[in-house]
Amino acid sequence: MRHNDADFIRHNLAVVAPRAADVTSHFYALLFLRRPELRDLFPPAMDVQRDRLLHALIRIVGDLDDAPALHGYLGQLGRDHRKFDVIAEHYDLVGECLVAALARYSGETWNDAVQAAWVRAYGATAKIMIGAADEDARTNPPHWAAEIVSHHKAADDIAVVTVRPDVPFPYRAGQYTFLETPWWPRVWRAYSIANAPDPRGLLTFHVRSVPAGWVSNALVHKAKPGDRIKLGAAMGEMVVDHLAPNPMLCVAGGTGLAPLKAMVEELAYYGTDRFVDLFYGASAHSGLYGLEDLLRLSQKVSWLRVRPALDDLTLAGISGGISEVVGEYGPRFDCDAYLSGPPAMVLDSARVLRRLGLNGSQIHHDPVVGAYAAEAEVDVPTPVAVDAPG
Ligand SMILES: Cc1cc2nc3c(=O)[nH]c(=O)nc-3n(C[C@H](O)[C@H](O)[C@H](O)COP(=O)(O)OP(=O)(O)OC[C@H]3O[C@@H](n4cnc5c(N)ncnc54)[C@H](O)[C@@H]3O)c2cc1C
């Protein structure tokens, strides 16, 4: 890339932003027109997909001046895309269609210099993704087949699902992966791994069924031991830094407990004197399905404090939405904060923490996708999940 390519690209993305949905629709239309067989790699419904392509682009452009962050993010994307059977030759076609779609909606602002900047930036991006995918292929399969070995309901709408991958699945406590179920082929959804790596190689997921949700309802209400699912590569940057001395503030909402529970388990496994203050919120008591285990652990170790909060407080715990509770009880300024749960809760908590003096680098959370993603990008730069090639 040349030194002013990033400026050309940022400016161009600002120009097309009001027509972003058209750009992404046109991109996929061109892609499938030129190579109809690629349609089979994507889910039946493309709306989520179009959003995610756009947000991935915004994330990449946002990181153009931060080579290590960009490299890390693209490496994860390249490895993850192997699960869709993406191969190196697809990248050229994707680049051509992307540039053509951007050109179409850039009007008179499109010129040779803008085009050349995009071509160079895309070339560099694709090279990193292909390199990461090739390296990953030396040791890992494109996806992991796994058998469900246990399934139980923690509440009417929450299932705790444990799977055994056929071959070892490398990951770190706090990461998530995309799952594909036999009921919705090619529809991959992100779920956090709720346990630290264990010697038996088992992975547990906490899944809440959302109204009319395809994959979550299948996992909560249909799945049973013996069913087989697929897992993509582990993703996410919300992991424990074992060398950091700061206390940790963990804020979990509902099944957002999963990655934080895994991180706490990892700390317990390795031993720590790092203080962990874990706030755990839900709208009803049944949503605090993981509370007992955590309370039990907090009674055994001195470094963990667990504070439940219910929106409609009954007896125990603290009242109020979890972000208000965190604000009221106040974190230490030197803490590292880890947030996990519904997007609105994560963004509210991040806002409260920043107001209380924490800076962006102290606040960690997984990608916020869907309707809240644009807000997240303005608020706190975070990686964006892409759940099919894009
Ligand atoms: C990094 C990451 C980690 C995640 N980890 C977990 C996890 O550990 N456990 C977990 O249960 N989920 C988790 N999710 C959410 C999960 O990926 C799916 O989005 C969720 O299960 C819905 O998928 P679906 O196929 O059932 O619904 P879809 O078919 O995608 O959606 C159906 C309808 O439900 C709406 N909808 C989607 N999500 C929600 C929601 N959360 N609340 C209300 N309505 C919704 C959609 O707008 C749509 O109208 C995570 C998401 C991300 C990005």
The ligand as a Tripos MOL2 file, in Angstrom:
@<TRIPOS>MOLECULE
LIG
   53    58     1     0     0
SMALL
NO_CHARGES

@<TRIPOS>ATOM
      1 C1        -19.2580  -12.9580   19.4480 C.3       1 LIG1
      2 C2        -20.6480  -13.5000   19.7220 C.ar      1 LIG1
      3 C3        -20.8220  -14.4400   20.7300 C.ar      1 LIG1
      4 C4        -22.1100  -14.9380   21.0060 C.ar      1 LIG1
      5 N1        -22.2500  -15.8490   22.0130 N.ar      1 LIG1
      6 C5        -23.4850  -16.3100   22.3130 C.ar      1 LIG1
      7 C6        -23.6630  -17.2530   23.3960 C.ar      1 LIG1
      8 O1        -22.6980  -17.6790   24.0560 O.2       1 LIG1
      9 N2        -24.9330  -17.6960   23.6560 N.ar      1 LIG1
     10 C7        -26.0180  -17.2520   22.9400 C.ar      1 LIG1
     11 O2        -27.1400  -17.6940   23.2340 O.2       1 LIG1
     12 N3        -25.8660  -16.3620   21.9110 N.ar      1 LIG1
     13 C8        -24.6390  -15.9070   21.5800 C.ar      1 LIG1
     14 N4        -24.4890  -15.0260   20.5270 N.ar      1 LIG1
     15 C9        -25.6580  -14.7180   19.6770 C.3       1 LIG1
     16 C10       -25.7590  -15.8070   18.5830 C.3       1 LIG1
     17 O3        -24.6400  -15.7060   17.7090 O.3       1 LIG1
     18 C11       -27.0050  -15.6790   17.6900 C.3       1 LIG1
     19 O4        -27.0550  -14.3730   17.1720 O.3       1 LIG1
     20 C12       -28.2990  -15.9530   18.4360 C.3       1 LIG1
     21 O5        -28.2650  -17.2650   18.9930 O.3       1 LIG1
     22 C13       -29.4840  -15.8540   17.4550 C.3       1 LIG1
     23 O6        -29.2760  -16.7290   16.3680 O.3       1 LIG1
     24 P1        -30.5210  -17.4100   15.6450 P.3       1 LIG1
     25 O7        -30.0160  -18.0950   14.4140 O.co2     1 LIG1
     26 O8        -31.2950  -18.2480   16.6060 O.co2     1 LIG1
     27 O9        -31.4580  -16.1900   15.3080 O.3       1 LIG1
     28 P2        -31.6050  -15.4720   13.8740 P.3       1 LIG1
     29 O10       -32.2400  -16.4530   12.9540 O.co2     1 LIG1
     30 O11       -30.2780  -14.8820   13.4930 O.co2     1 LIG1
     31 O12       -32.5650  -14.2900   14.2250 O.3       1 LIG1
     32 C14       -33.9820  -14.4660   14.2530 C.3       1 LIG1
     33 C15       -34.6460  -13.2280   14.7770 C.3       1 LIG1
     34 O13       -34.2310  -13.0120   16.1320 O.3       1 LIG1
     35 C16       -33.6610  -11.7240   16.2830 C.3       1 LIG1
     36 N5        -32.5580  -11.8670   17.2250 N.ar      1 LIG1
     37 C17       -31.3030  -12.2980   16.9620 C.ar      1 LIG1
     38 N6        -30.5780  -12.3090   18.0990 N.ar      1 LIG1
     39 C18       -31.4000  -11.8720   19.0780 C.ar      1 LIG1
     40 C19       -31.2240  -11.6640   20.4610 C.ar      1 LIG1
     41 N7        -30.0520  -11.8910   21.0650 N.pl3     1 LIG1
     42 N8        -32.3030  -11.2310   21.1810 N.ar      1 LIG1
     43 C20       -33.4930  -11.0210   20.5880 C.ar      1 LIG1
     44 N9        -33.6960  -11.1860   19.2670 N.ar      1 LIG1
     45 C21       -32.6800  -11.6100   18.5200 C.ar      1 LIG1
     46 C22       -33.1720  -11.3390   14.9030 C.3       1 LIG1
     47 O14       -33.1320   -9.9330   14.7480 O.3       1 LIG1
     48 C23       -34.2320  -11.9650   14.0120 C.3       1 LIG1
     49 O15       -35.3500  -11.1560   13.9190 O.3       1 LIG1
     50 C24       -23.2170  -14.4920   20.2560 C.ar      1 LIG1
     51 C25       -23.0250  -13.5540   19.2410 C.ar      1 LIG1
     52 C26       -21.7630  -13.0460   18.9760 C.ar      1 LIG1
     53 C27       -21.5850  -12.0380   17.8850 C.3       1 LIG1
@<TRIPOS>BOND
     1     1     2 1
     2     2     3 ar
     3     2    52 ar
     4     3     4 ar
     5     4     5 ar
     6     4    50 ar
     7     5     6 ar
     8     6     7 ar
     9     6    13 1
    10     7     8 2
    11     7     9 ar
    12     9    10 ar
    13    10    11 2
    14    10    12 ar
    15    12    13 ar
    16    13    14 ar
    17    14    15 1
    18    14    50 ar
    19    15    16 1
    20    16    17 1
    21    16    18 1
    22    18    19 1
    23    18    20 1
    24    20    21 1
    25    20    22 1
    26    22    23 1
    27    23    24 1
    28    24    25 2
    29    24    26 1
    30    24    27 1
    31    27    28 1
    32    28    29 2
    33    28    30 1
    34    28    31 1
    35    31    32 1
    36    32    33 1
    37    33    34 1
    38    33    48 1
    39    34    35 1
    40    35    36 1
    41    35    46 1
    42    36    37 ar
    43    36    45 ar
    44    37    38 ar
    45    38    39 ar
    46    39    40 ar
    47    39    45 ar
    48    40    41 1
    49    40    42 ar
    50    42    43 ar
    51    43    44 ar
    52    44    45 ar
    53    46    47 1
    54    46    48 1
    55    48    49 1
    56    50    51 ar
    57    51    52 ar
    58    52    53 1
@<TRIPOS>SUBSTRUCTURE
     1 LIG1         1 GROUP 0 **** ****
